[in-house]
Amino acid sequence: MDKQNYIPNPINVDDVVFPAELESLREAIAENTHEVWAAGRIKEGWTYGPERDDKLKKHPDLIPYSELTEGEKQYDRDTAENAIKLVIKLGFDLVKR
C-alpha cells in the first residue's frame, strides 16, 4: 500500500444513539485511556513539562485525568464514546454485572 495515498475508512457510527446509562462507562474508559497513554509515555522516558517538547520528552498532559482541561478530557471521552458506539453497531450488548 502506498502510505501517501492512505485514506482512513473508520466504521461510521453516526447512526448509533449513545445510551445515557453508559455515560459512567464512557468516563471510566476515557480516564483509563489517559492513564494508559500516560503510562506509555512515562515508560518511554517522558516527564511533565508546561509545554510540549519532543526533544526533551516533556508533555503538559502528563498529569492526572482529573487535572486535564475539559478540552483534553473531551478528546478522551470522544474516543471512548466512539469505541462504545462501535461495539453496539457490531451487535454486541453491554451489560453491567
Buried (B, 14 or more C-beta within 10 A) or exposed (E): EEEEEEEEEEEEBEEBEBEEEBEEBBBEBBBEBBEEBBEEBBEEEBEEEEEEEEEEBBBBBBEEBEEBEEEBBEBBBEBBBBBBBBBBBEEEEEEEE
